[in-house]
Amino acid sequence: MSFDGKVIAAADSSKLFANLDKLTTFENMSNFDTSNVTIMSGIFSRLIALTSLDVSHFDTSKVTDVTDMFKLDSLLSTITLVEKWMEVW
């Protein structure tokens, strides 16, 4: 999946990309604006073909729920997180 232009995520982005079982990569994720997201529950769950994910540019300052964010991502071995990720929760 490629974000070729700016995409503004909804405040409730729960399960937004869930169950895309053939998805192997995200490209241009820096165009995915998460500045107003409060719920990321299950946003990347059940992406069974995804092996790596870079969310280092995500603005998580308003996020309050990350339950099951990476649930059942059995091949996901590398996640690049926001520098202050743990400070959010």
Residue, then its C-alpha position, 0 to 999 in steps of 0.5 A: m500500500s502506498f500513500d502517494g499524497k497526504v492522507i488524514a487518518a480519522a480520530d478512530s482509526s481502529k482496525l483501519f488496515a486490519n485483515l489485509d492478509k496479502l499486504t506485504t509493505f506500506e510505502n510513503m507512510s510519512n504521508f499518513d497524518t495521525s495527528n488527530v488519532t485517538i484510537m489505534s486499536g487493532i489498526f495493523s492487526r492480522l496483517i499476516a504477510l507484513t514483515s516490517l513496519d516503520v511508524s517512526h513519523f506517527d504523531t501519537s500525542k492524542v492516542t489513548d488506545v493501542t489495544d491489539m495494535f499488532k495482534l496476529d501479525s505473525l511475520l512482523s519482526t521489525i517495527t520502527l517506533v516513534e522516539k517517544w512512543m512509551e511516553v504516550w502510554 
